[in-house]
Amino acid sequence: MFEVMDLSGRALPELKDIAKAFSIDSKGLAKAELVLKIVDEQIANPELAITVSENFSKRDHKHMAKEKDPKDQKEKRPRKVKLDPMAEHHVTESVNSTTEEEHIVQPVQETTQETKTETSSNDQPVREDNSEVVESSETHQEPETSHHAEVEHNTNNPVKKPEKVYYNFDNIVFAAGVLEIMPDGYGFLRSSDYNYLNSPDDVYVSQSQIKLFGLRSGDVVKGGVRPPKEGEKYFPLIKVDQINGRDPGFVRDRVMFEYLTPLFPYEKIKLTGHPQENMSTRVMDLFSPIGKGQRGLIVAQPKTGKTVLLKDVANAIAYNHPEIYLIILLIDERPEEVTDMARSVKAEVVSSTFDEPAEKHVKIANIVLEKAKRMVECGHDVVILLDSITRLARAYNTVSPASGKVLTGGVDANALHKPKRFFGAARKVENGGSLTILATALTDTGSKMDEVIFEEFKGTGNMELQLDRKLSNRRIYPAIDLLASSTRRDDLLIDKESLSRLWVLRKHLGDMNPQEAMEFLLERLRRSQTNEEFLISMNG
């Protein structure tokens, strides 16, 4: 069968012949459209494609053989020299010198030259004595004439430059990256080492490949590349092996993320039972459990330990659920926090520090969201831990064009649509994958904008975890407000017996303030090894 690169390298008349073999009407079609039509016809009729490709390969071989056949090249006749009787001596000398030159350069034509000299001597018997004199003079001038012959030969045939040798490195090097499609239709594979921004490792993906495999922005593509030729700037992709860890044929028929059916989360994500287990994950697993597809909001005041809590959750998910693809997205974060997170968590960390422009924050967030959506379309489970959604909304507010409607705190009316779309993408898909998003929201920062952003996101999640500044000031960690933290439809994640015991525990803690409730719970949890053991011991 014909490859896309092979068809693109052929001339338009050849493509029309191939299209005629496939019974395709090629009138008025451009070269790129004709290539796509031939590729589609190959997929529809593979048997016909095999026969047509074999016929054209045989024709190409015959054409190459005719070009290389030495019999087709006609032998040149040697030039006849007419002798002038007035300049007899000089002409015979030049004839002898030319015969000697041809003897040096073209040994194949030696016999023909000898026969011609014999015939010329037979035609002119009177000049035998003179020829002897010429031969005697030739013996004395032989090295000089040969030198002149070599000089004439070099001047007539200039030295050719050595041809460059090109080596075939196709499909030797393989690359993988996240596809970003440009407005013109072509795209690039971005590397996670550069936070999916422009880099020297980018791989060019042609428009025909994007249409052929049905690629979209955010697809993780793996395939073979070749080095750039003269005039090319990037490594082009020449073969696609995998898309989002799946076969390209499977991905071509996928359902778009917007048309997948969302459900309540019913598969619980276990946060306990790993070597780095601590009280934070145990308390969170009891009072606000998370499932695959959860849309969780961690409401926190400054300096309450929200980043450390996210790190504990990430370590628990990475250890207990290796099937989940974990992404930690840090927006407008401190650089030392980024380094600490990358070194202490076995997950993909994508970051944009506070000293970078808002456009970069927005671009990184968009490509991470698109990557997560494409993986969910292919049936994978993805978890995004976002810190923080307030700073992301600030970046969107800075980048978005002015609509004329400004809310309290300087927030544009249309600026919060995109961060809401980001947070609202979390869902459990029916008969498919899931996208879980746990995002932190800042409150009590003294900024009216942060208050407006928090009010917009309040109630959009199906899990909420409240952190209390008073507890962190007293160095009581985790600084969780137990009574204000809960999960919607937690009956789908917890069995009935454990759920009834949790209700009894919540009723008991209802009369206490957040500090007393947290101290009471931590004291009881330290006496048991697991949460199940703690719930069973409540009867005593």
Order of alpha helices (4+ residues) and beta strands (2+ residues): alpha-alpha-alpha-alpha-alpha-alpha-alpha-alpha-beta-beta-beta-alpha-beta-beta-alpha-beta-alpha-beta-alpha-beta-alpha-beta-alpha-beta-alpha-alpha-beta-beta-alpha-beta-alpha-beta-alpha-alpha-alpha
